[in-house]
């Protein structure tokens, strides 16, 4: 439902784009495929569409697995420092257990804003904030059936050379009315003018999930390739680092800016 709506929004606001043509802007800066969102917002008056596919495999015999598509995210620059974000996704999930049937449906709609707070000054990173809310709009078997607010602090460093890095500290309410904290570190390397590599580690920490809740730790890496200044394709693969984490995940995607 929301995917056609997001595409419709793309077409609706595109004529309102700023005077700069997309290819006269700096290269597109996306929040995929790593977990760590960047500190930069979409340029004022421009719209950016990001999408992809992920396969995730659980750990153990008859473990759960899932397909995630299209991971649609529409971002619109409303001021030079503020963007609004609308996301939607469709999931196919096979739960744990032998012979358990798959469930599928739309996930809850994601609405958010990113605010660029400060620029980098020497070793002091650039900072941004994200405020988000998941609305209970998804399919019965997929939806959390409640509103889930959350927020993130984003830090970013750039060097005069090919290296850059970002940190995200994210907290959100969960479907079982607990709190979850996620921390990540992503390091990027500009291997060529249109090719960027990255490596990332992130951890999912239950804050008040009870004695059965366990932390999950992951590592992943990937490649981002610019087809033009405003079109990017990407691929990634990641692995769980402890028994509570899923065994692995892999995916690919693209982004376009207008």
C-alpha positions as CSV (number, residue, x, y, z in Angstrom):
1,X,0.0,0.0,0.0
2,X,2.6,2.5,1.1
3,X,5.1,1.6,-1.6
4,X,2.9,3.0,-4.4
5,X,2.2,6.0,-2.2
6,X,5.9,6.6,-1.7
7,X,6.4,6.5,-5.5
8,X,3.5,8.8,-5.9
9,X,5.1,11.2,-3.5
10,X,8.3,11.1,-5.5
11,X,6.5,12.1,-8.6
12,X,4.4,14.8,-6.8
13,X,7.3,16.7,-5.2
14,X,9.8,16.2,-8.0
15,X,8.7,19.4,-9.8
16,X,9.4,21.3,-6.6
17,X,13.1,20.4,-6.6
18,X,15.7,23.1,-6.1
19,X,17.3,25.1,-9.0
20,X,20.4,22.9,-9.0
21,X,20.3,19.9,-11.3
22,X,21.1,16.6,-9.5
23,X,24.3,16.1,-11.4
24,X,25.6,19.6,-10.4
25,X,25.4,18.5,-6.7
26,X,28.0,16.5,-4.8
27,X,27.7,12.7,-5.3
28,X,24.6,11.1,-3.8
29,X,25.0,10.3,-0.1
30,X,22.7,7.4,1.0
31,X,21.8,5.7,4.3
32,X,22.2,2.3,2.8
33,X,23.4,-0.4,2.7
34,X,25.1,-0.3,6.2
35,X,23.1,0.1,9.4
36,X,24.8,3.4,10.3
37,X,23.0,6.4,8.8
38,X,25.1,9.3,7.6
39,X,25.1,12.8,9.1
40,X,24.3,14.4,5.8
41,X,20.7,15.4,4.8
42,X,19.3,15.4,1.3
43,X,20.0,18.8,-0.4
44,X,17.2,21.4,0.0
45,X,14.4,20.9,-2.5
46,X,15.6,17.5,-3.7
47,X,14.1,14.1,-3.3
48,X,16.0,10.8,-2.9
49,X,14.6,7.3,-3.2
50,X,16.5,4.3,-1.7
51,X,15.5,0.7,-2.1
52,X,16.8,-2.9,-1.8
53,X,16.5,-6.5,-0.9
54,X,17.9,-8.5,2.1
55,X,17.9,-12.2,2.9
56,X,18.5,-13.0,6.5
57,X,19.2,-16.5,7.9
58,X,18.8,-17.6,11.5
59,X,21.1,-19.9,13.4
60,X,20.5,-23.6,14.1
61,X,18.4,-26.5,12.6
62,X,15.1,-25.4,11.1
63,X,16.1,-21.8,11.9
64,X,14.0,-18.8,10.8
65,X,14.8,-16.9,7.6
66,X,13.3,-13.9,5.9
67,X,13.1,-11.9,2.7
68,X,12.9,-8.2,2.9
69,X,11.8,-6.1,-0.2
70,X,11.7,-3.3,-1.3
71,X,13.1,-1.6,1.8
72,X,11.7,1.6,0.3
73,X,12.8,4.9,1.8
74,X,11.8,8.3,0.4
75,X,13.8,11.3,1.7
76,X,13.0,15.0,0.9
77,X,15.2,18.0,1.8
78,X,12.8,20.6,3.3
79,X,15.6,23.0,4.4
80,X,19.4,22.9,4.0
81,X,19.6,21.1,7.4
82,X,16.4,19.2,7.7
83,X,14.9,16.3,5.7
84,X,11.7,14.3,6.1
85,X,11.6,10.5,5.6
86,X,9.0,8.0,4.7
87,X,9.7,4.2,4.6
88,X,7.8,1.0,3.9
89,X,8.8,-2.6,3.4
90,X,7.3,-6.1,2.7
91,X,8.5,-9.1,4.6
92,X,8.3,-12.9,4.0
93,X,9.2,-14.6,7.2
94,X,9.6,-18.4,7.9
95,X,9.6,-18.7,11.7
96,X,11.7,-21.1,13.7
97,X,10.7,-24.8,13.8
98,X,10.2,-27.7,11.4
99,X,7.3,-27.4,9.0
100,X,6.2,-24.0,10.2
101,X,4.5,-22.1,7.4
102,X,5.8,-18.7,6.2
103,X,4.0,-15.5,7.0
104,X,4.1,-12.4,4.8
105,X,2.8,-8.9,4.6
106,X,3.6,-5.2,4.7
107,X,5.6,-3.9,7.6
108,X,4.6,-0.9,9.7
109,X,5.1,2.5,8.0
110,X,8.2,4.4,9.1
111,X,8.0,8.3,9.4
112,X,11.0,10.3,10.5
113,X,13.1,13.4,10.2
114,X,16.9,14.0,10.2
115,X,18.3,17.2,11.4
116,X,21.9,18.2,10.7
117,X,23.1,20.0,13.9
118,X,26.8,20.7,13.6
119,X,29.6,20.5,11.0
120,X,32.9,18.8,11.6
121,X,35.7,20.9,13.2
122,X,39.0,19.1,13.1
123,X,38.7,15.9,15.1
124,X,35.3,16.9,16.5
125,X,32.7,15.0,14.4
126,X,29.7,16.4,12.5
127,X,26.5,15.6,14.4
128,X,22.9,14.9,13.3
129,X,19.8,13.7,15.0
130,X,17.0,11.4,13.8
131,X,13.5,11.3,15.3
132,X,11.3,8.5,14.1
133,X,8.0,6.7,14.7
134,X,6.7,3.4,13.4
135,X,2.9,3.5,12.8
136,X,0.9,0.3,13.2
137,X,-0.2,0.1,9.6
138,X,1.2,-3.3,8.6
139,X,-0.3,-6.6,8.0
140,X,-1.8,-8.5,10.9
141,X,0.9,-11.1,11.1
142,X,3.8,-8.6,10.6
143,X,2.7,-5.4,12.4
144,X,3.8,-4.6,15.9
145,X,0.2,-3.4,16.5
146,X,1.4,-0.4,18.4
147,X,3.2,2.9,17.8
148,X,7.0,2.6,18.3
149,X,8.9,5.8,18.8
150,X,12.6,6.1,18.6
151,X,15.6,8.4,18.0
152,X,19.3,8.3,17.0
153,X,22.4,10.4,17.5
154,X,24.7,10.3,14.4
155,X,28.4,11.3,14.3
156,X,30.5,11.6,11.2
157,X,34.2,12.1,10.4
158,X,35.8,12.9,7.0
159,X,39.5,13.1,6.3
160,X,41.4,14.8,3.5
161,X,42.1,11.3,2.1
162,X,39.9,8.3,1.2
163,X,38.9,7.3,4.7
164,X,35.7,8.4,6.6
165,X,33.7,7.0,9.5
166,X,30.3,7.2,11.2
167,X,28.8,6.2,14.5
168,X,25.1,5.7,15.3
169,X,23.5,5.4,18.7
170,X,19.8,4.4,18.3
171,X,17.1,3.7,20.8
172,X,13.5,2.5,20.2
173,X,10.5,1.0,21.9
174,X,9.9,-2.7,20.9
175,X,6.7,-4.6,20.0
176,X,6.7,-6.2,23.5
177,X,6.8,-2.8,25.2
178,X,10.5,-2.9,26.1
179,X,13.4,-0.7,25.1
180,X,16.1,-1.6,22.6
181,X,19.5,0.1,22.1
182,X,21.6,-0.3,19.0
183,X,25.1,1.0,18.5
184,X,27.2,0.9,15.3
185,X,30.5,1.9,13.8
186,X,31.0,2.1,10.0
187,X,34.4,2.8,8.3
188,X,34.4,3.7,4.6
189,X,37.2,3.7,2.1
190,X,37.0,5.5,-1.3
191,X,38.7,2.8,-3.5
192,X,38.1,4.7,-6.7
193,X,36.3,7.9,-7.8
194,X,33.0,5.9,-8.1
195,X,33.6,3.0,-5.8
196,X,33.4,3.0,-2.0
197,X,34.0,0.0,0.3
198,X,32.9,-0.2,3.9
199,X,33.2,-2.3,7.0
200,X,30.8,-2.1,10.0
201,X,30.1,-3.6,13.4
202,X,26.9,-3.2,15.3
203,X,25.3,-4.5,18.4
204,X,21.6,-4.9,19.4
205,X,21.2,-4.5,23.2
206,X,17.9,-5.2,25.1
207,X,17.6,-2.6,27.8
208,X,14.8,-4.0,29.9
209,X,13.8,-7.1,28.1
210,X,14.0,-9.5,31.1
211,X,16.3,-12.4,31.8
212,X,15.6,-14.1,28.5
213,X,16.7,-11.2,26.3
214,X,20.2,-11.4,24.9
215,X,22.4,-9.0,23.0
216,X,23.2,-9.7,19.4
217,X,26.5,-8.7,17.7
218,X,27.1,-8.4,13.9
219,X,29.8,-7.5,11.4
220,X,29.2,-6.7,7.7
221,X,30.9,-5.2,4.7
222,X,29.8,-4.0,1.3
223,X,30.4,-1.9,-1.8
224,X,28.7,1.2,-3.2
225,X,29.1,2.1,-6.9
226,X,28.1,5.4,-8.5
227,X,26.5,5.0,-11.9
228,X,26.2,8.8,-12.1
229,X,26.3,11.6,-9.6
230,X,22.7,10.9,-8.5
231,X,22.4,7.1,-9.1
232,X,24.0,4.4,-6.8
233,X,23.9,0.6,-6.6
234,X,25.2,-1.4,-3.6
235,X,25.7,-4.9,-2.2
236,X,26.5,-6.2,1.2
237,X,27.0,-9.3,3.3
238,X,27.1,-9.7,7.1
239,X,27.5,-12.3,9.8
240,X,26.4,-12.8,13.4
241,X,29.2,-12.8,15.9
242,X,27.5,-14.6,18.8
243,X,25.0,-17.4,19.2
244,X,22.0,-15.0,19.9
245,X,22.6,-13.3,16.5
246,X,21.3,-14.6,13.2
247,X,23.8,-16.6,11.2
248,X,24.2,-14.3,8.2
249,X,22.4,-11.8,5.9
250,X,23.1,-10.5,2.4
251,X,21.4,-8.1,0.0
252,X,21.7,-5.5,-2.7
253,X,20.0,-2.2,-3.6
254,X,20.0,1.1,-5.4
255,X,19.3,4.8,-4.8
256,X,18.4,7.7,-7.1
257,X,18.2,11.5,-6.4
258,X,16.1,14.0,-8.3
